[in-house]
Amino acid sequence: MILRKISKKFFIGLLILLLTLLSAGQAFSITEDEKNNITVYEKVADGVVNVTSIAIQMDFFFNAFPTQGSGSGSIIDTKGHILTNHHVVANAKKLEVTLADGSKWPAKLIGSDPDNDLAVIKIDAPKEKLKVVPMGDSKSLKIGQKVLAIGNPFGLQRTLTTGIVSSLGRTIRSEVGTLIEDVIQTDAAINPGNSGGPLLNSEGEIVGINSAIISPSGGSVGIGFAIPVNTAKRVVPELLSKSYVTYPYIGATIQSLIPEMAKYLKLKIERGAMISEVVKGGPADKAGLKGGNQKVQVGNMIVLVGGDIVVKADQKEVKTNDELIHYIREKKPGDTVLLKVFRKDSYIDVKVTLGKRPRRR
């Protein structure tokens, strides 16, 4: 009888212990997704740096004063090259990089591509301090795929946020006004200071370079944009070799012709890329393209009209200035483009040999 009581008490105690351990295990269990987050962070975080830039600005009385900004970057090789955004380092008089161990290193600008908001800077740190972040393939991304962002939002170093690819093929404008294409949209939280940091896939590979957000408040609202890493892989070799990227150049100021403007100007066509000005001695000028010759006000805009209106480029229909600019950007300096132009109520063909666009500063 006593043995039965002891056995019963032992069994109940053992059951309670097992239930306690089971519940504790459940409380502290880690999901596979969480394990992946941890793995990616531990693999990559030491390769993400804080970039501090100091620029000189002028006040109303033309007094110079320093301003400080910060962003993020990814170490891309053991030579100390760091990939970041152009806008993070633009106009900087001094650059400083803080590594994961807290050490600070002066940095120099190697090259910059304002059109794609990308830049490469370099520090002279020992190889053992440089954790390289591998580059992936942005072309293989799918909407709904998990992505992770590591950066330094508001100066809080090496912060991890997660989300998904919300959309692909977005187009945004760079600070210099050019279109950046095939941009990745994500809902992973991106805040000021994240700029230039990596957007990663679940393998810990860079698939994008975090660049911009849409936000009425200045903070993340789940609409962030990243430059695809394949764009970076295309331009970085040029930035390393000659500090800038060579783009084709037509040598003209172009604006869109829209139906409202065409009606006001009493034109026989409604859409196209209107040549406002041509650069003297440039490719458009040499080819005989004509710019506008009179200024008119259309609504709130002052428009230079009377110039050629491009409606086709190599048989490809052109309806806006962006379409023509995009087509030209896909070419190389020295390529010839056949433009179909509307001039004085008739159509003519004009061959333009593209030049090298002057370097942006």
Phi, psi and omega in degrees: 000313178298319180297320179296319179297317180296316180297319180296316179296318180297317180297316180295317179297318179296320179297316178298318179298317180295318178296321179296314180295321180295315180293324177294321178296321178294322182294328185250013180290150180244129180288164178297323179294319178294321178299320179294318177303314182295316181299313180297316181299314181294330180285324193249329192308321182292346178266359178261127187244162172262130180248121178249131180238142176240121179243163178250125178240164179249138176271187184300331182262017177064029173270134180277137176214146182280144173234145184244136175229165179217155179203199183232171178197165179240132175287124186250353173199170183277004174274353178099012178283138183232130178266131180210191177271149173300317185291344177287327186248358184300134176064016182286134173269339180211137178235139178223138181244132175253122181275174184299330180278004178091352180288144183248139185225133174294143182236154176236148179283125178268316180192158184215142177235089181301328183298328180248009179054046179233151178206156174237129175240170184218141172238153178257072179253154178301148183303325183293345178268354188255104177268113184280133176264120184289150177265139178258214183227111181283342181293333183271002182295149177234146176296133184099348180291142179290137174224157181229142178241133175237131181193197185234063183295130179055029178082001179275104194290143172052056177269137180256131169230154182232160178184206179229168169284112183279326180197161178231160176074020177290159176234127176231165179260138175285173179294340179265005173095353180278157179278132171256123188253165179059032183286145179270129173259135181221154175261003173298131186300122177235121183238168176309129185107338175283340184307132179092346180281169185275144164258124192244152170270181185287355174267358182081024179256144177291125172245347179200163177245113185300130190231319189206162175226158167257120183201123176287342184256348183095350178252172183290133173237020176089013175234095180240158183231141179228138176288129182299140183296334178295330173294317178297318180296333179282322187265335184302317178304321178292321179296323179288325185274325184221005173077356177211171180251134179275127178239150176291158191217127177262339177074046180209150172266126188236140174223159183283138169266125179245160184306320181297319179290318180299320179295317180297321182273358178059046178268158181272354175239159185251334185222155178160183177254111187270126178280112179274313181218151172241143179281126181302127180082359180276176183304316180296318180296316180295329181279348179096011176293145183249136175268179180292158181231003176209147180262133175227156177259123177242103186067238178263004184256143170262118187244134175270111188245172179101356181270179179294151176237115182279126180244343176213148173231112184051047178072001176269127183295138180238121180246341182221166175296323180297323179295319178292317180298318179299317181297317181294321181296337179282351180268182177237153174306133183101342177290152177252134179241130177266115182256133170266122191238137173266119182220121177050053173070016176215167182254139175223158176258135180230125176267127180240125174266117186289144177254193175265126181291136176304144184294135175281146179249000000 
